[in-house]
Amino acid sequence: MNFVSTRGNVSKIGFIDTVLMGLANDGGLLIPEKVPQIPAERLQAMSELSYQELAYEIFSYYVDGEIPDNELKELIEKSYATFRHPEVTPVQKVKDNLYLLELFHGPTFAFKDIALQFLGNLYSYVSKKTGETIHILGATSGDTGASAIEGVRGKEGIRICILHPHGKVSKVQELQMTTIHDPNVLNLAIKGTFDDGQRIIKELFADVEFKNKYHLRAINSINFVRILAQTVYYFYAYFQVAKETNTKTVNFSVPTGNFGDIFAGYLAKKMGLPVGKLIVATNENNILEDFIKDGVYKPGEFKSTYSPSMDIQVASNFERYLYYLLGENSEAVTDLMNQFKSEGKIVVNEEQLLQVKKDFAAHGVLGEECLQTIKKYYSETTYLLDPHTACGVAAYEECNEANDFCITLATAHPAKFNESIERCDINQTYPIEISQLFDKPQYLEVVEADNDEIVRKLEKLFSFSTR
Ligand SMILES: *Cc1c(COP(=O)(O)O)cnc(C)c1O
């Protein structure tokens, strides 16, 4: 299996090099040269597998022998042994044709754990094999940071620096990141938004000399492994619901920020999974909704909402979708991305817009609608939705056709976002793992959203020897 860049200027590389490169060296995103096709009979057989077995089957298409089978199996077992639910990502029927795919049973109570537990173990594996120290640099809107730190803490040969927007993450998210006191972990709270953090990371990663000097590695969903690990639960959930309902196609509603999670669904569909519509649920930061309705992608003003992990204007993974929308033409992608850089927007033509509408539906959920959805489901079904999942459920209500079955991705546990739950006049009890965080000291440094200052902090962390 070879991987290429959406912009076409990286020579073909294998799976491990793709993981290590993160952002493609030409500024694009890495994608498989050919998406593997899973025949219907094979899918049928896969529907009986456990989560871990399924992950192994799906990863194998992409790893393509670069990691020996037994070692890959071990990595998968280890990564999902930290989950509190035996099924890893169980599916719950909520009502009629609505199912919730619970993705929050990992160590930090959000879906990011599913990919980052695996990626942490994979980096550690690579470090052991090559003797290279892995330096991880990432930006977070809240959940990735905690999840990535949890994925690598205490692991030899890895150092990690996470940027989060100061004061713009939930209390629990902040505590999860900053109460870990390991010499190989650095939390930088930047005075700015997630988009500032993401831009800084992208600029530092685009400086190939700097990236190579420090062996900088990515944990954001620009890393293809994040996407790959997330395709597994689309398969798993589809199989559960298809078996229970005897239905052929299922829609998915996905709370969306950086377009990583929903792109994993798009990839699963490309591999042959009978996915119907992919419903993009956003909050007031709704450029993706505008794009899907009008074909114009134009970031606007950043807004802080009840669903902070989706407070993103520039969705990194969108470029991966553009690549397929433009017929896998990397020159056309490069032109559009250059246009985006100079004019601040991307416009697609009529024909392309028709295709976009075939692939996706979209709904931008306003704050009040998000809270009303939480209240309504709590009183009607006793299910307490977190505000991100509530956006997904509200988008299902808006976009799902009456006869279709829909799986909404429950991306976080409500305990992570008590600020929003309190606004619904609901008192929740925290799981013990979360209530314990409040007694711990915090470790973080507040910095300007400035590349040079961040580089200075990094150099200090990276000169610190852990091995
Ligand atoms: C990260 C996150 C999202 C958005 O996922 P993307 O892959 O960035 O689109 C949604 N909900 C929660 C709880 C998250 O942590």
The ligand as an SDF file (V2000), in Angstrom:
LIG
                    3D

 15 15  0  0  0  0  0  0  0  0999 V2000
  -12.8850   16.5780   18.1650 C   0  0  0  0  0  0  0  0  0  0  0  0
  -14.3140   16.5160   18.4920 C   0  0  0  0  0  0  0  0  0  0  0  0
  -15.3020   16.7020   17.5080 C   0  0  0  0  0  0  0  0  0  0  0  0
  -14.9760   17.0590   16.0850 C   0  0  0  0  0  0  0  0  0  0  0  0
  -14.3130   16.0350   15.3860 O   0  0  0  0  0  0  0  0  0  0  0  0
  -13.5000   16.3520   14.0420 P   0  0  0  0  0  0  0  0  0  0  0  0
  -12.8130   15.0980   13.6720 O   0  0  0  0  0  0  0  0  0  0  0  0
  -12.5450   17.4500   14.3960 O   0  0  0  0  0  0  0  0  0  0  0  0
  -14.4990   16.8000   13.0170 O   0  0  0  0  0  0  0  0  0  0  0  0
  -16.6250   16.5390   17.8850 C   0  0  0  0  0  0  0  0  0  0  0  0
  -16.9700   16.2450   19.1660 N   0  0  0  0  0  0  0  0  0  0  0  0
  -16.0450   16.0750   20.1210 C   0  0  0  0  0  0  0  0  0  0  0  0
  -16.4890   15.7800   21.4910 C   0  0  0  0  0  0  0  0  0  0  0  0
  -14.6900   16.1870   19.8290 C   0  0  0  0  0  0  0  0  0  0  0  0
  -13.7760   16.0210   20.7860 O   0  0  0  0  0  0  0  0  0  0  0  0
  1  2  1  0
  2  3  1  0
  2 14  2  0
  3  4  1  0
  3 10  2  0
  4  5  1  0
  5  6  1  0
  6  7  2  0
  6  8  1  0
  6  9  1  0
 10 11  1  0
 11 12  2  0
 12 13  1  0
 12 14  1  0
 14 15  1  0
M  END
$$$$
